[in-house]
């Protein structure tokens, strides 16, 4: 699977952006698609994830209520709608695939771990000015 992220840019605090990630290749029903971010000088941080078939979602506490992850199975795409952006949201945002091979529930401690994701997009920069 190859991933292509887009939609980043410069926005004022309080504004909105919508990130897109298009996947080429087969996305199996059991897969998990995730968004992570990495701010300058910091490690890669979990943002949100969605189970491809069920649409079940999970969010980090820092974005819950402001960000919404969604997917379009027909377009092989996943999206991240970001509202009420804050300067602390400034980072490079990455989409990624966690290749889960059965439909069993995946504990959040696993689906939030970037080490378990095996395909990554190139990243798109989001800059939020104060």
N, C-alpha and C positions, 0 to 999 in steps of 0.2 A: 504494500500500500504506500502510495506517495501522497503527501498532503501539501496543499497550497493555501496559505493564510493571506488574508487581505483585509483592508478596512481601517487600518490604523491611521493616526493623524494627530494634529494639534487641536485641542479643544479647551475652552475655559472651564474652570470649576463650576459644577452644577449642570454642565452640558451632557450630551449623549453621543455615543458612537455605537456602531454595529459592526462587529467583526464577523468575517465569513471564513470558512475553511472547506475547501473542496477536496474530496478524496478521489484518487484514481486507483482502480483495483477493486477487489471484492471486499465489502464490509459485511461480515457475517453477523447474524442476528445477535449473537452472544457478545459481540465486541462492545467495548466502552470507548467513547470518544471524550476527550478531556481538553480543557484549557488550563494552561499554566502561564505564569508570568515571572519575569526576572528583572528586578530593578538593578541599577548600577551598584556594583559592589556587594550584591546580595545573592543568595542561592535561588534556585528555581522553586517557585511557590505554587501550590495547587490553588486553582480558582473555582472550577466547576467541572462536572462531568455528567454524561448522559449515557444510559444503556441504549444500544441501538434499536433493539426490538421493542422493549417495554416503554422506553422514554423516561424511565425513572432517573431522577436527577439528585445531585448533591452539590452543595456550595460551601465554600469556606465562610467562616463567620464574618470575615472582613467585607464580603461582597453580598451576603445574603440580604435580600430585600431590595437590592439595587441592580443586580445583574440577573439576566435570564438566559439560560442555555436552551437551545432548541435544535431540532434536526429535521431535515427534509430527506426522507429515504429515497425518494425518486430522483433527487438531484445529488445524492451521495454527499450531502453537505451538512455541516454543523455550524451553528451561529452563536454569537455571544452578544446579546443586547446589553449595553452598559449605560445606565442612567445615573443621574446625581453623581457624576464623576468628581473625584477629589484629587488634589495633587499627589497624594500617596498612591494613587492608582497608576502613576507614571511608571512604565516598564515596557519591555518587549514581551509581547504575548505570543504564546506558542499553542498550536493545536497538536494533539497527539492521539495515538491509538493504543489501547491496551487489548491485546489479542487474547481474550478469554474464550475457551473452547467448549464450555458448557453453559447452561442457563442458570446454574446455581447462583444464589445471591453472593455478591462480592462485598466483603466488609469494607467500610469506608477507609479503614486504616490501610487497606491495600490499594483501593482505587484512587486514593489521594497521594500515593507514592510515585513520584516521577520515574523511579528506577524500574518500575514494572511496565512502563509504556515503551513499546518497541518500534514505533514509527513516529517521526516528528516532522512538522512543517518547519519552514525557514524562519518564522517569527515575523511579527508586524509591530512597529513601534507606536505606542500610545503615549502622548505627552499631554498632561493636564496642567494648565497654567492657573496660578492663583489670582 
